[in-house]
Amino acid sequence: MSFRQPKSDRHVQERAWRSWLSRHGPALKAIGLPPGVTLSEDHWTDFLENGCIEFRHPEANDGFFFGQLSAGQMSRLLAVLEASPQYASRPMVGWLRYRLGRATAG
């Protein structure tokens, strides 16, 4: 007798991530973000939650921290995040708004 595993929606999540990245990846590259922050959605989420990927993803850590971005780069990153409802409430958005001296939305 075999047991069935519950169906995973992981493939749907991966497809959504690849779609988002294909739309926003060129802008992220133009901003100057290192490739390690977009290796996977998990890497990206870690970056948005912590400002770096140092702890959870040491294999992709290159010492980059969001505070190394110029004001222009931060502004462009904030625009990408605010245009993405799934990421607009992450801590990175608040940090960028603070660094740029912008009031929070809402």
C-alpha positions in Angstrom: 0.0 0.0 0.0 1.3 3.4 -0.8 0.5 6.8 0.6 -0.3 9.8 -1.5 1.5 13.0 -0.7 -0.7 16.1 -0.7 -0.3 18.1 -3.9 2.2 20.9 -3.7 1.7 24.3 -5.2 5.4 24.8 -5.4 5.5 24.7 -9.2 2.8 27.5 -9.2 4.9 29.6 -6.8 8.1 29.0 -8.9 6.3 30.0 -12.1 5.0 33.2 -10.4 8.5 34.0 -9.2 10.0 33.4 -12.7 7.3 35.6 -14.2 7.9 38.4 -11.7 11.7 38.2 -12.2 11.4 38.3 -16.0 9.4 41.5 -15.7 11.6 43.2 -13.0 14.9 41.5 -13.3 16.3 44.0 -15.9 15.4 46.9 -13.5 17.0 45.1 -10.6 20.2 44.5 -12.6 20.3 48.1 -13.7 20.0 49.2 -10.1 23.1 47.2 -9.4 21.8 44.5 -7.1 24.1 41.5 -7.1 22.8 38.4 -8.7 22.8 36.5 -5.4 19.7 38.3 -4.1 17.6 37.0 -7.0 18.9 33.4 -7.2 15.5 32.3 -5.9 12.4 33.8 -4.3 13.7 32.6 -1.0 16.9 34.6 -1.5 14.9 37.6 -2.6 12.6 37.3 0.4 15.6 37.0 2.7 17.1 40.2 1.2 13.8 42.0 1.7 13.4 40.9 5.3 17.1 41.4 6.4 18.7 43.9 4.0 21.2 41.2 3.0 21.4 37.5 2.4 24.3 36.8 4.7 22.8 34.4 7.2 20.3 32.2 5.5 22.1 31.9 2.2 25.9 32.0 2.9 26.5 30.4 -0.5 25.2 33.6 -2.2 26.7 36.1 0.2 29.0 38.5 -1.4 28.9 41.0 1.5 26.3 43.2 -0.1 24.0 45.2 2.1 21.2 47.4 0.9 22.8 50.4 2.7 25.5 50.4 0.0 23.0 51.6 -2.6 23.0 55.3 -3.6 19.9 57.3 -3.1 19.1 56.9 -6.8 19.4 53.2 -6.6 17.3 53.1 -3.5 14.6 55.1 -5.1 14.5 52.8 -8.2 14.4 49.7 -5.9 11.5 51.3 -3.9 9.6 51.9 -7.1 10.0 48.2 -8.1 8.8 47.1 -4.7 5.9 49.5 -4.5 4.7 48.3 -7.9 4.7 44.7 -6.7 1.9 44.1 -4.2 3.4 40.8 -3.0 6.5 42.7 -1.8 5.2 46.1 -0.9 4.7 45.4 2.8 8.2 43.9 3.4 10.6 45.6 5.8 12.8 46.7 2.9 10.1 49.1 1.8 10.0 50.8 5.1 13.8 51.0 5.3 14.0 52.5 1.9 11.3 55.1 2.6 13.1 56.1 5.8 16.5 56.4 4.1 14.9 58.5 1.3 13.0 60.7 3.8 9.6 59.6 2.3 6.4 59.4 4.3 4.8 55.9 4.4 1.9 55.3 2.1 -1.5 54.8 3.4 
